[in-house]
Amino acid sequence: MTEAIPGWLDPLHDAAGMHAVDRWAIEERGIPGVELMERAGAGLARLVVDVAPEGEIAIVCGGGNNGGDGYVAARLLRQEGREVRVLATADPARLKGDAAANRDRLPGDGPRPFTPDGLVGAAVIVDAVLGTGFTGAPREDVAAAIAAINAAPAPVVAVDIPSGVDASTGMVAGEAVRAVATATFAGPKAGLWIHPGKAHAGDVVVVDIGIPDGAPVTPAMGLIGPGAMAAYPSRGAASTKFESGHVLVAGGSRGLTGAVCLASMAAMRAGAGYVTACVPGALNDIFEVKLTEVMSAPLPDDGAAHTELGADEVVERAGQRGGVVVLGPGLGRTDGALAFAQRVAREVEVPLVLDADGLNAHAGRLEDLRDRRAPAILTPHGGELARLLEVGSDDVRARRLEAAREGARRSGAILLLKGDDTIVAEPEGRVGVSRGGSPALATAGTGDVLSGVLAALLARGMHPFDAACAGVFLHAEAGRRAALVLDGPDGVIAGDVIDELPHTLDVERF
């Protein structure tokens, strides 16, 4: 059974959960559905005015309650003196319930059948075609209407969810509206924050439609925000380096020494008490020079990369001193390095952060991680997750939420699928989703920084799911701060993100 998400996650609803909330409000709390629709339409109308303060409005209505919301907005906008055309993709005579009632209340011209010509000259288009219950690909006539909406020069405001986007997963199986803004009702839908749906939603505005608190629905997903920092254990006057936690970073190979350095320094800046870099012996002098505050441990190697023999020392050090192991930064893909990663992951009995070639060492063998006795956080980008699951990258790109959950379930670990919409998935089903908005992180080495941050939070004793979500927040916030310092994201490098990590640890300001 899926646990409730922590209170510091802002709930994200799937279609079934949102339907249950609506039904509870109507049936248990006695709020007429027509009142909920009226408030939804009013909020939609306000957003339409914000997007297009003047000019004609084209509202494209479908055959369900989403279309009903469009009819409400059309009535209210006409009452304010705006010129509104209502175009129907379904026979208006077949509408039922609240949607039919609002069709009948529409003043002036009634709806006319949708044609692309009906969009000509509109200052804004409202997409009220498909609602949150839609899944799969739109039927041919609806797909043609969506294509026409996207081809029009006017900005588009979507109603609750852009038509063609799966509200529960963000999947897009066919044509889907590309909106500049989405008015979503009662609470945000998961598909608005998870790619590819996120790319279709534009600015998301949550409209309060009067549903009271207390609905007996437990969302399994939530948006990660500053509240993720609530459990961060700041150092006190009596703290020691041992209480602040030990991180071992196992990786490095010739030409890839920077990855270990970035992960190590990020762990230090995120609050770890001390860090040990477990590196190929032949390269140890490089790390001694580059890492002043970090200890190094030279391991058996082949002259350029780790070998399986080095795994024993990592396991021994973790057993003696405890802490958290980051496995994979700069590891390389030699046979010896991959065997090293497989043994370390299997045998260390402390929490593990698996990244980069530590992940590639487990391509097609995720289930090997299920027997671990301590928690693990896996940090793949889309291509790495595709290799882990033995599917194509396009498959992961199309179904990011499902792929992240599958990886978590099969590995028995927390899986953190990186991206603008970074997804933190637990094997039991809970999910945290990043709000994104940190383009400065799109540069080499920032993934190593994230691994170091995650390890530091684990080493300080945070619950693995909490640590994963907090690490995602800190990483994104540091990226945003770095971009501000440097007057834009384009010149930011991974070291700049590390420099900003201490400024994100001011727990009181969150």
C-alpha positions as CSV (number, residue, x, y, z in Angstrom):
1,M,0.0,0.0,0.0
2,T,1.3,3.4,-0.9
3,E,2.1,5.7,2.0
4,A,0.7,9.2,2.2
5,I,3.1,11.8,0.8
6,P,4.8,14.1,3.4
7,G,3.0,17.3,4.2
8,W,5.7,19.4,2.7
9,L,4.9,18.1,-0.8
10,D,2.2,20.0,-2.6
11,P,-0.3,17.3,-3.7
12,L,-0.4,16.4,-7.4
13,H,-3.6,14.8,-8.5
14,D,-4.2,12.1,-11.1
15,A,-7.5,11.8,-13.0
16,A,-9.0,9.2,-10.7
17,G,-8.1,11.1,-7.5
18,M,-9.5,14.4,-8.9
19,H,-12.7,12.7,-9.9
20,A,-13.0,11.3,-6.4
21,V,-12.5,14.7,-4.9
22,D,-15.2,16.2,-7.1
23,R,-17.6,13.4,-6.3
24,W,-17.0,13.8,-2.5
25,A,-17.6,17.6,-2.7
26,I,-20.9,17.0,-4.6
27,E,-22.3,13.9,-2.8
28,E,-20.9,14.2,0.7
29,R,-20.6,18.0,1.2
30,G,-23.6,18.9,-0.9
31,I,-22.0,21.4,-3.2
32,P,-23.9,21.4,-6.5
33,G,-21.8,20.5,-9.5
34,V,-23.1,23.5,-11.4
35,E,-21.6,25.8,-8.7
36,L,-18.2,24.1,-9.1
37,M,-18.4,24.6,-12.8
38,E,-19.4,28.3,-12.4
39,R,-16.4,29.0,-10.3
40,A,-14.1,27.1,-12.7
41,G,-15.5,29.1,-15.6
42,A,-15.0,32.3,-13.7
43,G,-11.4,31.5,-13.0
44,L,-10.8,30.6,-16.6
45,A,-12.3,33.8,-17.8
46,R,-10.0,35.8,-15.5
47,L,-7.0,34.0,-17.0
48,V,-8.2,34.6,-20.5
49,V,-8.4,38.3,-19.8
50,D,-4.9,38.3,-18.4
51,V,-3.5,36.6,-21.5
52,A,-5.5,38.8,-24.0
53,P,-6.9,42.0,-22.4
54,E,-8.6,43.0,-25.6
55,G,-9.6,41.4,-29.0
56,E,-11.9,38.6,-30.0
57,I,-11.9,35.3,-28.1
58,A,-12.4,31.9,-29.7
59,I,-13.5,29.2,-27.2
60,V,-13.4,25.6,-28.6
61,C,-15.7,23.4,-26.5
62,G,-15.8,19.6,-26.4
63,G,-18.6,17.3,-25.4
64,G,-17.9,16.9,-21.6
65,N,-17.6,19.0,-18.5
66,N,-14.5,20.6,-19.9
67,G,-16.7,22.1,-22.6
68,G,-19.1,23.1,-19.9
69,D,-16.3,25.2,-18.3
70,G,-15.8,26.8,-21.6
71,Y,-19.5,27.7,-21.9
72,V,-19.4,29.4,-18.5
73,A,-16.3,31.4,-19.5
74,A,-18.0,32.4,-22.8
75,R,-21.1,33.7,-21.0
76,L,-19.1,35.7,-18.4
77,L,-16.8,37.2,-21.0
78,R,-19.8,38.2,-23.2
79,Q,-21.4,39.8,-20.2
80,E,-18.2,41.9,-19.8
81,G,-18.6,43.1,-23.3
82,R,-16.0,40.8,-25.0
83,E,-16.6,39.4,-28.4
84,V,-16.6,35.6,-28.1
85,R,-17.0,32.9,-30.7
86,V,-18.0,29.4,-29.4
87,L,-16.9,26.6,-31.6
88,A,-18.0,23.0,-30.8
89,T,-16.1,19.9,-31.6
90,A,-19.0,17.7,-30.5
91,D,-22.8,18.1,-31.1
92,P,-23.9,20.6,-28.4
93,A,-27.4,18.9,-28.4
94,R,-25.8,15.8,-26.9
95,L,-24.4,17.6,-23.8
96,K,-25.7,16.4,-20.5
97,G,-26.0,17.7,-16.9
98,D,-24.1,20.8,-15.9
99,A,-22.5,21.2,-19.3
100,A,-25.9,21.2,-21.0
101,A,-27.3,23.7,-18.4
102,N,-24.4,26.1,-19.2
103,R,-24.9,25.7,-22.9
104,D,-28.4,26.8,-22.5
105,R,-27.4,29.9,-20.4
106,L,-25.1,31.2,-23.2
107,P,-26.3,34.6,-24.3
108,G,-26.1,35.7,-28.0
109,D,-25.1,33.4,-30.7
110,G,-25.0,29.7,-29.9
111,P,-22.1,27.4,-30.6
112,R,-21.3,26.6,-34.2
113,P,-19.4,23.6,-35.5
114,F,-15.7,23.8,-35.3
115,T,-13.7,24.8,-38.4
116,P,-10.2,26.2,-38.6
117,D,-11.7,29.3,-40.2
118,G,-13.5,30.0,-36.9
119,L,-10.1,30.7,-35.3
120,V,-9.1,33.4,-37.8
121,G,-8.6,36.8,-36.2
122,A,-8.9,35.6,-32.6
123,A,-6.7,37.4,-30.1
124,V,-6.7,34.2,-27.9
125,I,-8.0,30.7,-28.2
126,V,-9.4,28.7,-25.3
127,D,-9.0,24.9,-25.5
128,A,-12.0,23.4,-23.7
129,V,-12.0,20.2,-25.8
130,L,-10.7,17.2,-23.7
131,G,-10.7,17.0,-19.9
132,T,-8.7,15.2,-17.2
133,G,-10.4,11.8,-17.9
134,F,-8.9,11.6,-21.4
135,T,-6.2,9.0,-22.1
136,G,-4.6,7.8,-25.3
137,A,-4.6,9.5,-28.7
138,P,-7.5,11.8,-29.7
139,R,-9.8,10.5,-32.4
140,E,-9.2,11.8,-35.9
141,D,-11.6,14.8,-35.9
142,V,-10.5,16.0,-32.5
143,A,-6.9,15.6,-33.5
144,A,-7.5,17.7,-36.6
145,A,-9.1,20.4,-34.4
146,I,-6.1,20.3,-32.0
147,A,-3.7,20.6,-35.0
148,A,-5.7,23.7,-36.2
149,I,-5.5,25.3,-32.8
150,N,-1.7,24.8,-32.7
151,A,-1.3,26.2,-36.2
152,A,-3.2,29.4,-35.4
153,P,-1.1,32.4,-34.5
154,A,-3.1,33.3,-31.3
155,P,-1.9,32.2,-27.8
156,V,-3.9,29.3,-26.3
157,V,-5.3,29.0,-22.8
158,A,-6.1,25.4,-21.8
159,V,-8.9,24.4,-19.5
160,D,-7.7,22.1,-16.7
161,I,-5.3,20.1,-19.0
162,P,-4.2,20.8,-22.5
163,S,-6.2,18.5,-24.8
164,G,-4.3,15.4,-25.8
165,V,-2.2,15.4,-22.6
166,D,-2.8,12.6,-20.1
167,A,-3.6,14.4,-16.8
168,S,-2.3,11.5,-14.7
169,T,1.1,10.9,-16.3
170,G,1.9,13.7,-18.7
171,M,2.0,11.3,-21.6
172,V,1.2,12.5,-25.1
173,A,0.1,9.8,-27.5
174,G,-1.0,11.9,-30.4
175,E,-1.9,15.5,-31.2
176,A,-1.8,17.7,-28.1
177,V,-2.6,21.4,-27.6
178,R,0.4,23.7,-26.9
179,A,-0.8,26.3,-24.4
180,V,0.8,29.5,-23.1
181,A,-1.2,29.0,-19.9
182,T,-3.5,26.4,-18.2
183,A,-6.3,27.1,-15.8
184,T,-6.4,24.0,-13.7
185,F,-9.2,23.5,-11.1
186,A,-9.0,22.7,-7.4
187,G,-5.4,21.4,-7.5
188,P,-2.6,20.8,-10.0
189,K,-2.6,17.7,-12.1
190,A,0.5,15.5,-12.4
191,G,0.4,15.7,-16.2
192,L,1.0,19.5,-16.0
193,W,4.3,19.0,-14.3
194,I,5.8,15.9,-16.0
195,H,7.2,16.0,-19.5
196,P,6.1,15.8,-22.2
197,G,2.9,17.2,-20.8
198,K,4.7,20.0,-19.0
199,A,6.0,21.3,-22.3
200,H,2.3,21.7,-23.4
201,A,0.9,23.4,-20.3
202,G,2.6,26.8,-20.2
203,D,2.1,28.8,-17.0
204,V,-0.1,26.7,-14.6
205,V,-2.7,28.7,-12.7
206,V,-4.6,26.8,-10.0
207,V,-8.2,28.0,-9.7
208,D,-10.0,27.6,-6.3
209,I,-13.4,26.3,-7.1
210,G,-14.6,26.0,-3.5
211,I,-13.9,22.4,-2.7
212,P,-13.4,22.2,1.1
213,D,-10.4,20.6,2.8
214,G,-10.8,17.1,4.1
215,A,-11.5,15.0,1.0
216,P,-10.8,11.3,1.8
217,V,-8.3,11.1,-1.1
218,T,-4.6,10.4,-0.6
219,P,-2.5,11.6,-3.5
220,A,0.6,9.5,-4.2
221,M,2.5,12.4,-5.9
222,G,3.5,15.9,-4.9
223,L,5.5,18.9,-6.1
224,I,8.8,19.5,-4.3
225,G,9.2,22.9,-2.8
226,P,11.1,24.6,0.0
227,G,9.3,22.5,2.6
228,A,11.6,19.7,1.7
229,M,14.3,21.4,3.7
230,A,12.3,21.1,6.9
231,A,14.1,17.9,8.1
232,Y,17.6,19.2,7.3
233,P,19.7,18.8,10.5
234,S,21.8,21.9,10.8
235,R,25.0,21.7,12.8
236,G,24.8,22.8,16.4
237,A,27.4,24.1,18.9
238,A,28.3,20.6,20.0
239,S,28.4,19.0,16.6
240,T,31.4,17.0,15.4
241,K,32.6,16.0,11.9
242,F,31.6,12.5,12.7
243,E,28.0,13.5,13.6
244,S,27.8,15.5,10.3
245,G,28.4,12.3,8.4
246,H,31.0,10.5,6.3
247,V,30.8,10.3,2.5
248,L,32.9,8.0,0.3
249,V,33.1,8.8,-3.4
250,A,34.1,5.8,-5.4
251,G,35.0,6.6,-9.0
252,G,37.4,8.3,-11.3
253,S,39.5,7.2,-14.3
254,R,42.0,8.8,-16.6
255,G,40.4,11.8,-18.2
256,L,37.5,11.7,-15.8
257,T,39.0,12.9,-12.5
258,G,36.8,16.0,-12.4
259,A,33.6,14.0,-11.7
260,V,35.0,12.7,-8.4
261,C,36.2,16.2,-7.4
262,L,32.8,17.7,-8.1
263,A,30.9,15.1,-6.2
264,S,33.3,15.3,-3.2
265,M,33.2,19.1,-3.0
266,A,29.4,19.1,-3.4
267,A,29.1,16.7,-0.4
268,M,31.3,18.9,1.7
269,R,29.4,22.1,0.8
270,A,26.1,20.3,1.4
271,G,27.1,19.6,5.0
272,A,29.0,16.3,5.1
273,G,31.5,16.2,8.0
274,Y,34.2,14.5,6.0
275,V,34.7,13.0,2.6
276,T,37.0,10.3,1.3
277,A,37.7,9.9,-2.4
278,C,38.3,6.3,-3.3
279,V,40.2,6.5,-6.5
280,P,42.5,4.6,-8.8
281,G,46.0,4.5,-7.2
282,A,47.8,5.6,-10.4
283,L,45.7,8.8,-10.3
284,N,45.9,9.5,-6.6
285,D,48.3,12.4,-6.9
286,I,45.9,14.3,-9.0
287,F,43.2,14.1,-6.3
288,E,45.7,15.0,-3.6
289,V,46.4,18.2,-5.4
290,K,42.9,19.1,-6.4
291,L,41.0,18.2,-3.2
292,T,42.4,20.1,-0.2
293,E,39.5,19.4,2.2
294,V,38.9,15.8,1.1
295,M,40.9,12.6,2.0
296,S,41.9,10.3,-0.7
297,A,42.2,6.5,-0.7
298,P,44.3,5.0,-3.6
299,L,42.9,1.7,-4.7
300,P,44.2,-1.2,-6.9
301,D,43.8,-0.3,-10.6
302,D,44.9,-1.1,-14.1
303,G,46.9,2.1,-14.5
304,A,44.0,4.2,-15.6
305,A,40.8,2.9,-14.0
306,H,39.4,0.8,-11.1
307,T,39.5,-3.0,-11.0
308,E,37.4,-5.4,-9.1
309,L,40.2,-5.8,-6.5
310,G,39.6,-2.3,-5.3
311,A,36.0,-3.2,-4.2
312,D,37.3,-4.9,-1.0
313,E,38.8,-1.7,0.4
314,V,35.6,0.4,-0.3
315,V,33.5,-2.3,1.5
316,E,36.0,-2.4,4.4
317,R,36.2,1.4,4.8
318,A,32.4,1.7,4.7
319,G,32.1,-1.1,7.2
320,Q,34.6,0.5,9.6
321,R,33.5,4.1,9.4
322,G,30.0,3.9,8.1
323,G,28.6,6.8,6.1
324,V,27.3,6.8,2.5
325,V,28.9,5.7,-0.7
326,V,28.6,7.6,-3.9
327,L,29.4,5.1,-6.7
328,G,30.1,5.9,-10.3
329,P,31.3,9.5,-11.0
330,G,34.0,9.3,-13.7
331,L,34.3,5.6,-13.2
332,G,34.6,4.7,-16.9
333,R,33.4,1.6,-18.7
334,T,36.3,-0.8,-18.7
335,D,35.5,-4.4,-17.7
336,G,37.4,-3.9,-14.4
337,A,35.6,-0.7,-13.5
338,L,32.1,-2.2,-14.2
339,A,33.0,-5.3,-12.1
340,F,34.2,-2.9,-9.3
341,A,30.9,-1.1,-9.4
342,Q,28.8,-4.3,-9.3
343,R,30.7,-5.6,-6.3
344,V,30.6,-2.4,-4.3
345,A,26.9,-1.9,-4.9
346,R,26.2,-5.5,-3.9
347,E,28.4,-5.7,-0.8
348,V,28.5,-2.3,0.9
349,E,26.0,-2.3,3.8
350,V,25.6,1.5,4.0
351,P,23.3,3.8,2.0
352,L,24.4,4.1,-1.6
353,V,24.0,6.8,-4.3
354,L,24.5,5.2,-7.7
355,D,25.3,7.5,-10.6
356,A,26.9,7.6,-14.0
357,D,28.9,4.5,-14.9
358,G,27.8,3.0,-11.6
359,L,24.4,2.9,-13.2
360,N,25.7,1.6,-16.5
361,A,27.3,-1.3,-14.7
362,H,23.7,-2.4,-13.8
363,A,22.2,-2.0,-17.3
364,G,19.7,-4.8,-17.7
365,R,20.3,-6.1,-14.2
366,L,18.4,-3.7,-11.9
367,E,17.0,-6.6,-9.9
368,D,20.6,-7.3,-8.6
369,L,20.1,-4.2,-6.3
370,R,17.0,-5.6,-4.6
371,D,19.0,-7.7,-2.2
372,R,20.9,-4.7,-0.7
373,R,20.4,-4.3,3.1
374,A,20.7,-0.5,3.1
375,P,18.8,2.1,1.1
376,A,19.9,3.2,-2.4
377,I,19.2,6.2,-4.5
378,L,19.7,5.8,-8.3
379,T,20.2,9.0,-10.3
380,P,19.8,8.3,-14.0
381,H,19.1,10.7,-16.8
382,G,16.7,9.4,-19.5
383,G,19.4,7.6,-21.5
384,E,20.8,5.8,-18.5
385,L,17.3,4.7,-17.3
386,A,16.6,3.4,-20.8
387,R,19.8,1.2,-20.5
388,L,18.8,0.1,-17.1
389,L,15.3,-0.9,-18.3
390,E,16.6,-2.2,-21.7
391,V,14.3,0.0,-23.7
392,G,14.8,2.8,-26.1
393,S,15.5,6.4,-25.0
394,D,12.3,7.5,-26.8
395,D,10.3,5.1,-24.7
396,V,11.5,6.7,-21.5
397,R,11.1,10.2,-22.9
398,A,7.4,9.4,-23.7
399,R,6.5,7.9,-20.4
400,R,8.8,9.4,-17.8
401,L,6.6,8.8,-14.7
402,E,5.9,5.2,-15.6
403,A,9.6,4.5,-16.4
404,A,10.7,6.0,-13.1
405,R,8.2,4.0,-11.2
406,E,9.2,0.8,-13.0
407,G,12.9,1.4,-12.3
408,A,12.1,2.0,-8.6
409,R,10.0,-1.1,-8.4
410,R,12.5,-3.4,-10.1
411,S,15.5,-2.2,-8.2
412,G,13.8,-1.8,-4.8
413,A,15.6,1.6,-4.6
414,I,14.5,5.2,-4.8
415,L,14.9,6.2,-8.4
416,L,15.6,9.9,-9.3
417,L,15.0,10.5,-13.0
418,K,16.8,13.7,-13.8
419,G,15.4,16.5,-16.0
420,D,13.6,19.8,-15.7
421,D,10.8,17.7,-14.1
422,T,13.1,15.5,-12.0
423,I,11.1,12.7,-10.7
424,V,11.8,11.0,-7.3
425,A,10.0,7.6,-7.2
426,E,9.9,5.2,-4.3
427,P,9.4,1.4,-4.9
428,E,6.1,1.6,-2.9
429,G,4.7,4.3,-5.2
430,R,5.2,7.7,-3.7
431,V,6.6,10.3,-6.1
432,G,8.0,13.8,-5.7
433,V,8.3,16.0,-8.8
434,S,10.6,19.0,-9.2
435,R,9.1,22.3,-10.2
436,G,12.2,22.8,-12.4
437,G,13.0,26.2,-13.8
438,S,16.8,26.0,-13.3
439,P,18.3,25.9,-16.9
440,A,21.7,26.7,-15.5
441,L,22.0,23.0,-14.5
442,A,22.1,22.0,-18.2
443,T,25.9,21.8,-18.2
444,A,28.5,19.0,-17.7
445,G,29.2,18.0,-14.1
446,T,26.0,19.1,-12.4
447,G,24.9,15.5,-12.1
448,D,28.0,14.8,-10.1
449,V,27.1,17.8,-7.9
450,L,23.7,16.3,-7.3
451,S,25.1,13.0,-6.3
452,G,27.4,14.6,-3.7
453,V,24.5,16.6,-2.3
454,L,22.3,13.5,-2.0
455,A,25.1,11.6,-0.2
456,A,25.6,14.5,2.3
457,L,21.9,14.6,3.2
458,L,21.8,10.8,3.7
459,A,25.0,10.9,5.7
460,R,23.4,13.5,8.0
461,G,20.6,11.1,8.8
462,M,17.7,12.2,6.6
463,H,15.2,9.6,5.5
464,P,16.1,8.5,2.0
465,F,12.9,9.8,0.3
466,D,13.2,13.1,2.2
467,A,16.9,13.3,1.3
468,A,16.2,12.7,-2.4
469,C,13.5,15.4,-2.6
470,A,15.5,17.9,-0.5
471,G,18.6,17.2,-2.6
472,V,16.7,17.9,-5.8
473,F,15.4,21.2,-4.3
474,L,18.8,22.3,-3.1
475,H,20.5,21.5,-6.4
476,A,17.9,23.4,-8.4
477,E,18.0,26.4,-6.0
478,A,21.8,26.5,-6.2
479,G,21.5,26.5,-10.0
480,R,19.1,29.4,-9.9
481,R,21.3,31.3,-7.5
482,A,24.4,30.7,-9.7
483,A,22.5,32.1,-12.7
484,L,21.5,35.2,-10.8
485,V,25.1,35.8,-9.7
486,L,26.4,35.4,-13.3
487,D,23.6,37.4,-14.9
488,G,22.1,34.4,-16.7
489,P,22.3,30.6,-17.0
490,D,24.6,30.2,-20.0
491,G,27.9,30.8,-18.4
492,V,27.2,28.7,-15.3
493,I,29.5,25.7,-14.7
494,A,29.2,23.0,-12.1
495,G,31.7,24.6,-9.8
496,D,29.5,27.7,-9.6
497,V,26.6,25.5,-8.4
498,I,28.8,24.1,-5.7
499,D,29.7,27.6,-4.6
500,E,26.0,28.5,-4.1
501,L,25.1,25.3,-2.1
502,P,25.9,26.9,1.3
503,H,23.5,29.7,0.6
504,T,20.7,27.2,0.0
505,L,21.2,25.7,3.4
506,D,19.7,28.6,5.4
507,V,16.8,26.5,6.6
508,E,15.2,29.4,8.5
509,R,14.4,31.3,5.3
510,F,12.4,28.3,3.9
